[in-house]
Amino acid sequence: LGEVLHDVGLLLIPREIRSKEGRLTQEEWFEIQKHPILGLHILEKVSRLPDSVPFVSYQVHERENGTGYPKQRNGRFIHRFAKIVQVADIYEALTAPRTYRASFLPFEAMVRIVKMSRTGLVFGDFVKAFLEYASLYPVGSFVELTDQRIGKVVHSNRESLGKPVVSILADTRGNLLENKAIYQEDLSRNTGVQIKRTLPGGCLQGIDLM
């Protein structure tokens, strides 16, 4: 519930700022940084909410090393639910397109979040838990294997984050497989092949990717 409502304060930020195309000015960014406080005021008026929900809304944009907002709290003073939502919120933001940049591939977003944990921006234990759940290559990612096959990640392997289960969509010569010929490869059991690189979602045309 805290995750769903964590940005409710944005409703009180002028639309021309929160919907602006392009980067914000410093003054506009200061306005955006007010939304956790505004969200807290909104949620405090809602009866029968769990006590943790306002904490999540208020602290989701704080950072472990005290560089976040609105109060520059460090990890010791950030609610653990807010720390969990921080990781999900950053991942969602990175993988969504912005007017000033394209969306990052899921793998690229994961790498950036891992780097953030190493630099003290987000709590490492929750980043690790997120990786164990979604894997380094989240479900839905398109990948090229070292033998040139192309596939789509359909399941993660908690014991081997870099070796998910992949649905093979194209053979070693780049030929798309017919739907009835598509099969799954568990990379944790096939030690002779691994993921070479991730691919954009539109890399394959004319095939049912569901």
C-alpha positions in Angstrom: 0.0 0.0 0.0 2.9 2.3 0.8 4.4 1.6 -2.7 1.1 2.4 -4.4 0.7 5.7 -2.6 4.4 6.7 -2.3 4.2 9.6 -4.9 0.7 10.8 -4.0 2.2 14.2 -3.1 2.9 14.8 -6.8 -0.8 15.5 -7.2 -0.2 18.8 -5.4 2.8 19.8 -7.6 1.8 22.1 -10.6 1.1 20.0 -13.7 3.4 22.1 -15.8 6.3 21.1 -13.6 5.6 17.4 -13.1 4.6 16.9 -16.8 7.4 19.1 -18.2 9.1 17.8 -21.3 12.9 18.1 -20.8 15.0 18.6 -17.8 13.8 20.6 -14.8 15.3 23.9 -13.8 16.8 24.1 -10.3 13.8 25.9 -9.0 11.4 23.3 -10.5 13.5 20.5 -9.0 13.1 22.2 -5.5 9.3 22.1 -6.1 9.4 18.4 -6.9 11.4 17.8 -3.7 8.4 19.0 -1.7 6.1 16.2 -2.8 7.1 13.7 0.0 6.0 16.3 2.6 2.8 17.1 0.7 2.1 13.4 0.4 2.6 13.0 4.2 0.0 15.7 4.8 -2.4 14.0 2.5 -2.0 10.5 4.1 -2.2 11.8 7.6 -5.8 12.8 6.9 -6.7 9.3 5.7 -8.1 7.1 8.5 -7.2 3.5 9.1 -4.1 3.5 7.0 -1.3 1.3 8.4 1.3 3.5 10.3 4.0 2.5 7.9 2.3 3.9 4.8 3.1 7.6 5.5 6.7 6.6 6.4 7.1 5.1 3.0 5.7 8.1 1.2 7.8 10.5 3.3 11.1 8.6 3.1 11.1 6.8 -0.3 13.4 9.4 -1.8 15.9 9.5 1.1 19.2 7.7 0.5 21.3 5.5 2.7 24.2 8.0 2.7 22.0 11.0 3.5 22.0 12.6 0.1 18.3 12.2 -0.6 15.3 14.4 0.2 13.3 15.9 1.8 15.3 15.8 5.1 18.6 14.1 4.0 18.1 11.2 6.5 20.6 8.4 6.4 20.0 4.7 6.5 19.7 4.5 10.3 16.6 6.8 10.3 14.8 5.4 7.1 11.9 2.9 7.6 12.8 -0.5 6.2 9.6 -0.5 4.0 10.8 2.8 2.5 14.1 1.2 1.7 12.4 -1.7 -0.1 10.2 0.7 -2.2 13.3 2.8 -3.0 14.8 -0.1 -4.9 11.6 -0.8 -6.9 11.0 2.9 -7.5 14.5 3.4 -8.9 14.2 0.3 -11.1 10.8 1.5 -12.5 12.2 5.0 -13.1 15.2 3.7 -15.0 13.2 1.3 -17.2 10.6 3.9 -18.1 11.3 6.4 -20.9 11.7 10.1 -20.2 11.3 13.0 -22.5 15.0 13.7 -22.2 16.2 10.0 -22.5 15.2 6.6 -23.7 14.4 3.9 -21.2 17.2 1.7 -19.9 17.2 -2.1 -20.7 16.3 -4.1 -17.6 19.8 -5.5 -17.4 21.3 -1.9 -17.6 18.9 -0.8 -14.8 19.9 -3.7 -12.6 23.6 -2.9 -13.1 23.0 0.7 -12.1 21.1 -0.2 -9.0 23.9 -2.6 -7.9 26.4 0.3 -8.4 24.1 2.5 -6.3 24.2 0.0 -3.5 28.0 -0.1 -3.6 28.2 3.7 -3.4 25.8 3.8 -0.4 22.7 5.2 -2.1 20.4 2.3 -1.4 20.5 -0.6 1.1 22.5 -3.5 -0.3 20.5 -6.3 1.4 17.3 -5.2 -0.4 19.1 -4.8 -3.7 20.4 -8.4 -3.2 16.8 -9.6 -2.4 15.5 -7.8 -5.5 18.2 -9.5 -7.7 17.3 -12.9 -6.2 13.7 -12.3 -7.1 14.1 -10.7 -10.6 17.6 -11.9 -11.5 20.3 -9.8 -13.1 18.3 -10.4 -16.3 14.7 -9.8 -15.3 11.9 -11.8 -16.8 11.0 -10.4 -20.2 14.6 -9.4 -21.1 15.8 -10.3 -24.6 19.3 -11.8 -24.7 21.9 -13.1 -27.1 23.8 -16.2 -26.0 27.4 -16.9 -26.7 26.4 -19.4 -29.4 24.4 -16.7 -31.1 21.0 -18.0 -30.2 18.5 -15.3 -29.2 16.0 -15.8 -26.4 13.7 -14.2 -23.9 14.2 -14.6 -20.2 11.2 -16.5 -18.7 12.4 -17.5 -15.2 15.2 -16.5 -12.9 17.6 -18.8 -11.0 18.1 -17.6 -7.4 21.2 -19.8 -7.0 22.8 -18.4 -10.2 21.6 -14.9 -10.9 23.4 -14.6 -14.3 22.0 -17.9 -15.6 18.2 -17.7 -16.0 15.8 -19.9 -17.9 15.5 -18.6 -21.5 12.9 -19.3 -24.1 14.9 -19.8 -27.3 13.4 -17.7 -30.2 16.2 -17.8 -32.8 18.8 -20.4 -33.7 22.6 -20.1 -34.0 22.3 -18.6 -37.5 19.7 -16.0 -36.5 16.7 -17.8 -38.0 13.5 -17.2 -36.1 11.9 -20.4 -34.8 8.3 -21.2 -35.5 6.1 -20.9 -32.5 5.8 -24.7 -32.1 9.6 -25.1 -32.3 10.4 -22.6 -29.5 11.9 -24.3 -26.4 13.4 -23.4 -23.1 17.0 -23.6 -22.0 18.0 -23.5 -18.4 21.4 -21.8 -18.5 22.3 -22.9 -15.0 22.4 -26.5 -16.3 24.1 -25.7 -19.6 27.6 -24.7 -18.5 28.8 -24.4 -22.1 26.8 -21.3 -22.9 26.0 -18.0 -21.2 24.5 -14.7 -21.9 26.6 -12.6 -24.2 24.6 -9.4 -24.2 21.1 -8.0 -23.7 18.9 -6.8 -26.6 16.2 -4.2 -27.0 12.6 -5.3 -26.9 12.1 -4.7 -30.7 15.0 -6.9 -31.7 12.7 -9.6 -33.1 9.9 -9.0 -35.6 7.2 -11.3 -36.9 7.2 -13.8 -34.0 4.8 -14.3 -31.1 6.8 -13.3 -28.0 4.3 -14.3 -25.4 
